[in-house]
């Protein structure tokens, strides 16, 4: 997958990967439809950071969820 291109499919892929890595229990809380391509670069940065880490502290998890929340469509 070429994540250098902004696309709905890439947004969906990154969100699903982030949810899987963070083991998000409330799957409805973070949906690809909540995000659009305008926030693509920010979402990609979060995606890359999440994939690099093996585990997350509760504070890191909270910060990531808050950051994703700030990127949601208004």
ZAFIZA-500742 format. One record per residue (C-alpha): residue number from 1; residue in one letter; chain; x, y, z. Coordinates in nm, 2 decimals. Layout:
BEGIN
{NUM; "A"; "A"; {X; Y; Z}},
...
// end
This chain:
BEGIN
{1; "X"; "A"; {0.00; 0.00; 0.00}},
{2; "X"; "A"; {0.13; 0.34; -0.10}},
{3; "X"; "A"; {0.06; 0.57; 0.20}},
{4; "X"; "A"; {0.23; 0.86; 0.03}},
{5; "X"; "A"; {-0.10; 0.92; -0.16}},
{6; "X"; "A"; {-0.39; 1.09; 0.01}},
{7; "X"; "A"; {-0.69; 0.86; -0.04}},
{8; "X"; "A"; {-1.00; 0.74; 0.15}},
{9; "X"; "A"; {-0.86; 0.39; 0.13}},
{10; "X"; "A"; {-0.54; 0.49; 0.29}},
{11; "X"; "A"; {-0.72; 0.67; 0.57}},
{12; "X"; "A"; {-0.93; 0.36; 0.63}},
{13; "X"; "A"; {-0.62; 0.14; 0.63}},
{14; "X"; "A"; {-0.43; 0.35; 0.88}},
{15; "X"; "A"; {-0.73; 0.38; 1.12}},
{16; "X"; "A"; {-0.78; 0.01; 1.12}},
{17; "X"; "A"; {-0.41; -0.06; 1.18}},
{18; "X"; "A"; {-0.40; 0.20; 1.47}},
{19; "X"; "A"; {-0.71; 0.04; 1.62}},
{20; "X"; "A"; {-0.56; -0.31; 1.60}},
{21; "X"; "A"; {-0.23; -0.20; 1.74}},
{22; "X"; "A"; {-0.39; -0.01; 2.03}},
{23; "X"; "A"; {-0.64; -0.29; 2.09}},
{24; "X"; "A"; {-0.93; -0.04; 2.09}},
{25; "X"; "A"; {-1.22; -0.21; 2.27}},
{26; "X"; "A"; {-1.49; 0.03; 2.16}},
{27; "X"; "A"; {-1.45; -0.02; 1.79}},
{28; "X"; "A"; {-1.73; 0.22; 1.71}},
{29; "X"; "A"; {-1.54; 0.50; 1.88}},
{30; "X"; "A"; {-1.29; 0.53; 1.60}},
{31; "X"; "A"; {-1.42; 0.48; 1.25}},
{32; "X"; "A"; {-1.25; 0.56; 0.93}},
{33; "X"; "A"; {-1.56; 0.76; 0.83}},
{34; "X"; "A"; {-1.48; 1.00; 1.11}},
{35; "X"; "A"; {-1.17; 1.12; 0.93}},
{36; "X"; "A"; {-1.11; 1.29; 0.59}},
{37; "X"; "A"; {-0.81; 1.36; 0.37}},
{38; "X"; "A"; {-0.76; 1.71; 0.51}},
{39; "X"; "A"; {-0.60; 1.56; 0.82}},
{40; "X"; "A"; {-0.41; 1.30; 0.62}},
{41; "X"; "A"; {-0.05; 1.41; 0.72}},
{42; "X"; "A"; {-0.14; 1.43; 1.09}},
{43; "X"; "A"; {-0.30; 1.09; 1.08}},
{44; "X"; "A"; {-0.01; 0.94; 0.89}},
{45; "X"; "A"; {0.23; 1.07; 1.16}},
{46; "X"; "A"; {0.02; 0.90; 1.43}},
{47; "X"; "A"; {0.00; 0.58; 1.23}},
{48; "X"; "A"; {0.38; 0.57; 1.18}},
{49; "X"; "A"; {0.45; 0.64; 1.55}},
{50; "X"; "A"; {0.20; 0.38; 1.67}},
{51; "X"; "A"; {0.35; 0.11; 1.44}},
{52; "X"; "A"; {0.70; 0.18; 1.57}},
{53; "X"; "A"; {0.62; 0.12; 1.94}},
{54; "X"; "A"; {0.58; -0.22; 2.09}},
{55; "X"; "A"; {0.36; -0.11; 2.38}},
{56; "X"; "A"; {0.19; 0.20; 2.52}},
{57; "X"; "A"; {0.14; 0.33; 2.87}},
{58; "X"; "A"; {-0.21; 0.42; 2.98}},
{59; "X"; "A"; {-0.11; 0.79; 2.95}},
{60; "X"; "A"; {0.02; 0.74; 2.60}},
{61; "X"; "A"; {-0.30; 0.56; 2.50}},
{62; "X"; "A"; {-0.51; 0.84; 2.64}},
{63; "X"; "A"; {-0.30; 1.10; 2.45}},
{64; "X"; "A"; {-0.33; 0.91; 2.12}},
{65; "X"; "A"; {-0.71; 0.88; 2.16}},
{66; "X"; "A"; {-0.73; 1.25; 2.23}},
{67; "X"; "A"; {-0.52; 1.33; 1.93}},
{68; "X"; "A"; {-0.73; 1.11; 1.71}},
{69; "X"; "A"; {-1.04; 1.28; 1.85}},
{70; "X"; "A"; {-0.90; 1.62; 1.76}},
{71; "X"; "A"; {-0.85; 1.50; 1.40}},
{72; "X"; "A"; {-1.21; 1.39; 1.35}},
{73; "X"; "A"; {-1.44; 1.57; 1.11}},
{74; "X"; "A"; {-1.63; 1.86; 1.26}},
// end
